[in-house]
Amino acid sequence: MVREIIEIIYVLFLSAAILIAEIGNFKDFSSGDKLASWLGIVPNVYQSADKYHNGRITKRGSKVARWILTQIAQAAARKNSRLKEFFNRKKKTIGFAKAIIALARKIVTII
């Protein structure tokens, strides 16, 4: 039991350290939406006149930071919290993979 708790704390510390190393100063971003855009976890938008289409995520920014955020989102989706409720609501409509990315974006906007 103690070993498992230590491993969880280590993983959380490592994830936080990687995010800080990849993102740098969080104050460079005026909002969570701008940070999410910099990380590339927002959809591509194709717009012309009255036609509007959302595409895949842009994948700008650090690949490692996106990977860590998806891992954090998967861990958050398993815990009993508001984030799990959000994930389950999204999963019903858009599927597992897209719901994980939506949860990762929500976590970024909370940061």
MIDRENLUM-556858 format. One line per field, with one value per residue: residue number from 1; x, y, z of N, C-alpha, C in turn. Coordinates in Angstrom, 1 decimal. Atoms other than C-alpha are relative to their C-alpha. Example, Ala and Ser with C-alpha at 12.3 -4.5 7.8 and 13.67 -1.06 7.14 Angstrom:
% MIDRENLUM-556858
nr <- [1	2]
nxx <- [0.9	-0.9]
nyy <- [-1.2	-1.1]
nzz <- [0.0	0.0]
caxx <- [12.3	13.7]
cayy <- [-4.5	-1.1]
cazz <- [7.8	7.1]
cxx <- [0.9	-0.8]
cyy <- [1.2	1.1]
czz <- [0.0	0.8]
% end
This chain:
% MIDRENLUM-556858
nr <- [1	2	3	4	5	6	7	8	9	10	11	12	13	14	15	16	17	18	19	20	21	22	23	24	25	26	27	28	29	30	31	32	33	34	35	36	37	38	39	40	41	42	43	44	45	46	47	48	49	50	51	52	53	54	55	56	57	58	59	60	61	62	63	64	65	66	67	68	69	70	71	72	73	74	75	76	77	78	79	80	81	82	83	84	85	86	87	88	89	90	91	92	93	94	95	96	97	98	99	100	101	102	103	104	105	106	107	108	109	110	111]
nxx <- [0.8	-0.8	-0.8	0.9	0.2	-1.3	-0.1	1.0	-0.5	-1.1	0.6	0.5	-1.1	-0.6	0.9	-0.1	-1.3	0.0	0.9	-0.7	-1.2	0.4	0.7	-0.7	0.7	1.4	0.4	-0.1	1.3	1.0	1.2	-0.2	0.3	-1.2	-0.9	0.5	-0.4	-1.4	-0.3	0.5	1.1	1.2	0.2	-0.2	1.3	0.1	1.1	0.1	1.3	0.9	-0.4	-0.8	-0.3	-1.0	-0.8	-0.7	-0.8	-1.0	-1.2	-1.1	-0.6	-0.8	0.7	-0.1	1.0	1.4	0.1	0.2	1.4	0.9	-0.2	0.7	1.4	0.5	0.1	1.1	1.3	0.3	0.3	1.3	-0.1	0.8	-0.6	0.5	1.4	-0.1	-0.5	1.1	1.0	-0.5	-0.2	1.3	0.3	-1.0	-0.9	-1.1	-1.3	0.3	0.4	-1.3	-0.6	0.9	-0.4	-1.3	0.2	0.6	-1.1	-0.9	0.7	0.1	-1.3]
nyy <- [-1.2	-1.2	-0.1	-0.5	-1.5	-0.6	0.0	-1.0	-1.3	-0.2	-0.2	-1.4	-1.0	0.0	-0.6	-1.5	-0.5	0.0	-1.1	-1.3	0.0	-0.2	-1.2	-1.2	-0.9	0.0	-1.4	-0.5	0.2	-0.7	0.8	1.5	0.3	-0.3	1.0	1.2	-0.2	0.2	1.4	0.7	0.9	-0.6	0.5	-0.8	-0.6	-0.3	-0.9	-0.8	-0.6	0.6	1.4	0.2	1.4	0.3	1.2	0.7	-0.9	-0.6	0.6	-0.9	0.1	1.2	1.3	0.6	-0.6	0.5	1.4	-0.1	-0.5	1.1	0.9	-0.6	0.1	1.4	0.3	-0.7	0.6	1.2	-0.4	-0.6	-1.5	-0.7	0.3	1.3	-0.3	-0.7	1.0	1.0	-0.7	-0.2	1.3	0.4	-0.7	-0.1	1.1	0.0	-0.7	-1.4	-0.5	-0.1	-1.2	-1.0	-0.1	-0.6	-1.4	-0.5	0.0	-1.1	-1.3	-0.1	-0.4]
nzz <- [0.0	-0.1	1.2	1.1	-0.2	0.4	1.4	0.5	-0.2	0.9	1.3	0.0	0.0	1.3	1.0	-0.3	0.4	1.5	0.5	-0.2	0.9	1.4	0.2	-0.5	-0.9	0.3	0.1	1.4	0.6	-0.7	-0.4	0.3	1.4	0.8	-0.2	0.7	1.4	0.2	-0.1	1.1	-0.3	0.4	1.4	1.2	0.4	1.4	0.1	1.1	0.0	-1.0	-0.3	-1.2	-0.3	-0.9	0.4	-1.1	-0.8	0.8	-0.3	-0.2	-1.3	-0.4	0.0	-1.3	-0.9	0.3	-0.4	-1.5	-0.3	0.3	-1.1	-1.2	0.2	-0.2	-1.4	-0.6	0.4	-0.9	-1.4	-0.2	-0.1	1.1	1.3	0.5	0.5	1.3	0.9	0.3	0.8	1.4	0.6	0.6	1.2	1.0	0.0	-1.0	0.3	0.1	-1.4	-0.8	0.5	-0.5	-1.4	-0.1	0.2	-1.2	-1.0	0.4	-0.3	-1.4	-0.5]
caxx <- [0.0	2.7	4.8	1.7	1.2	4.9	4.7	1.5	3.2	6.3	4.2	2.4	5.6	7.2	4.2	4.2	7.9	7.6	4.7	6.7	9.8	7.8	5.6	7.9	6.4	2.6	2.3	3.2	-0.4	-3.2	-5.8	-6.1	-7.6	-4.4	-2.3	-4.5	-4.0	-0.3	-0.2	-2.3	-5.3	-7.8	-9.6	-8.6	-11.3	-12.1	-14.3	-15.4	-18.3	-21.2	-19.5	-17.9	-16.1	-14.2	-11.4	-8.9	-6.7	-4.0	-1.1	1.0	3.4	5.1	4.2	5.5	3.3	0.2	1.1	1.5	-1.8	-3.6	-2.1	-3.3	-6.7	-7.0	-6.1	-8.6	-11.3	-10.9	-11.2	-14.5	-14.7	-16.4	-13.8	-15.0	-18.6	-17.5	-15.6	-18.5	-20.9	-18.6	-17.8	-21.5	-21.6	-18.2	-16.4	-13.5	-10.5	-12.1	-13.5	-9.9	-8.7	-11.7	-10.8	-7.2	-8.2	-10.4	-7.5	-5.3	-7.9	-8.1	-4.3]
cayy <- [0.0	2.5	1.6	2.2	5.7	6.5	5.5	7.6	10.6	10.1	9.9	13.1	14.9	13.7	14.7	18.2	18.6	17.6	20.0	22.9	22.0	21.9	24.9	27.2	30.2	29.9	33.6	34.0	32.9	35.2	32.5	28.7	28.8	30.4	27.8	25.0	26.6	26.7	23.1	22.1	20.5	22.7	21.8	23.1	25.5	25.7	28.7	30.4	32.8	30.9	27.5	26.3	23.0	21.8	19.4	17.4	18.9	21.2	19.4	22.5	22.8	20.0	16.4	15.4	17.9	16.7	13.1	13.9	15.8	12.8	10.6	13.0	13.1	9.3	9.2	11.9	10.1	7.1	9.1	10.1	13.8	16.4	15.7	12.1	13.3	15.6	12.7	10.3	12.9	13.6	9.9	9.2	11.7	11.8	8.6	7.7	9.1	12.5	12.7	12.2	15.1	17.2	16.4	17.3	20.6	21.2	20.4	22.9	25.7	24.9	25.2]
cazz <- [0.0	1.0	-2.1	-4.4	-2.8	-3.3	-6.9	-7.5	-5.9	-8.0	-11.2	-10.3	-9.5	-12.8	-14.8	-13.2	-13.8	-17.5	-18.0	-16.4	-18.4	-21.7	-21.1	-19.2	-17.6	-17.3	-17.0	-20.7	-21.4	-20.5	-20.4	-20.4	-23.9	-25.2	-23.5	-24.9	-28.4	-27.9	-26.9	-29.9	-28.2	-29.9	-33.2	-36.6	-37.8	-41.5	-42.2	-45.4	-45.6	-44.0	-44.0	-40.8	-40.1	-37.1	-37.9	-35.9	-33.2	-34.5	-32.8	-32.4	-29.6	-27.7	-28.4	-25.0	-23.2	-25.1	-24.3	-20.5	-20.6	-22.1	-19.4	-16.7	-18.3	-18.4	-14.7	-13.9	-15.8	-13.4	-10.2	-8.7	-9.4	-11.6	-14.2	-14.4	-14.7	-17.6	-19.2	-19.0	-20.4	-23.4	-23.9	-24.6	-27.4	-29.0	-28.0	-25.7	-27.5	-28.3	-24.7	-23.3	-25.5	-24.4	-20.7	-21.3	-22.7	-19.7	-17.4	-19.3	-18.9	-15.2	-14.8]
cxx <- [0.9	0.8	-0.9	-0.2	1.2	0.1	-1.0	0.6	1.2	-0.5	-0.5	1.1	0.7	-0.8	0.0	1.3	0.2	-0.8	0.7	1.2	-0.5	-0.7	0.8	-0.8	-1.5	-0.6	0.1	-1.3	-1.0	-1.2	0.3	-0.3	1.2	1.1	-0.4	0.3	1.4	0.4	-0.6	-1.1	-1.3	-0.3	0.4	-1.4	0.2	-1.2	0.1	-1.4	-0.9	0.3	1.0	0.2	1.1	0.7	0.7	0.8	1.2	1.4	1.2	0.6	0.7	-0.8	0.1	-1.0	-1.4	-0.1	-0.2	-1.4	-1.0	0.1	-0.7	-1.5	-0.6	0.0	-1.1	-1.3	-0.3	-0.4	-1.5	0.1	-0.9	0.6	-0.5	-1.4	0.1	0.4	-1.1	-1.1	0.5	0.2	-1.3	-0.2	1.1	1.0	1.1	1.2	-0.2	-0.4	1.3	0.6	-0.8	0.3	1.3	0.0	-0.6	1.0	0.9	-0.7	-0.1	1.4	0.2]
cyy <- [1.3	0.1	0.5	1.5	0.7	0.1	1.0	1.4	0.3	0.3	1.4	1.0	0.0	0.6	1.6	0.6	0.0	1.1	1.4	0.1	0.3	1.4	1.3	0.8	0.1	1.4	0.6	-0.2	0.7	-0.8	-1.5	-0.4	0.3	-1.1	-1.3	0.2	-0.2	-1.4	-0.9	-0.9	0.8	-0.4	1.0	0.6	0.4	0.9	0.8	0.5	-0.6	-1.5	-0.1	-1.5	-0.1	-1.2	-0.6	1.1	0.5	-0.6	0.9	-0.2	-1.3	-1.3	-0.6	0.6	-0.5	-1.4	-0.1	0.4	-1.1	-1.0	0.5	-0.1	-1.4	-0.3	0.7	-0.6	-1.3	0.4	0.5	1.5	0.6	-0.2	-1.4	0.1	0.6	-1.0	-0.9	0.6	0.2	-1.4	-0.6	0.6	-0.1	-1.2	0.2	0.9	1.6	0.6	0.2	1.3	1.2	0.2	0.6	1.5	0.7	0.2	1.2	1.3	0.2	0.4	1.5]
czz <- [0.0	-1.3	-1.2	0.2	-0.4	-1.5	-0.6	0.2	-1.0	-1.4	-0.1	0.0	-1.4	-1.1	0.1	-0.5	-1.5	-0.6	0.2	-0.9	-1.5	-0.2	0.4	1.0	-0.4	-0.1	-1.4	-0.7	0.8	0.4	-0.3	-1.4	-0.8	0.2	-0.7	-1.5	-0.2	0.1	-1.2	0.3	-0.3	-1.5	-1.0	-0.4	-1.5	-0.2	-1.3	-0.2	1.0	0.3	1.1	0.3	1.0	-0.4	1.2	0.8	-0.8	0.2	-0.1	1.3	0.3	0.0	1.3	1.0	-0.3	0.5	1.6	0.3	-0.2	1.1	1.3	-0.2	0.2	1.5	0.7	-0.3	0.8	1.4	0.1	0.2	-1.1	-1.3	-0.6	-0.5	-1.4	-1.0	-0.5	-0.9	-1.5	-0.7	-0.7	-1.4	-1.1	0.0	1.0	-0.3	-0.1	1.4	0.8	-0.4	0.6	1.5	0.2	-0.2	1.2	1.1	-0.2	0.4	1.5	0.6	-0.1]
% end
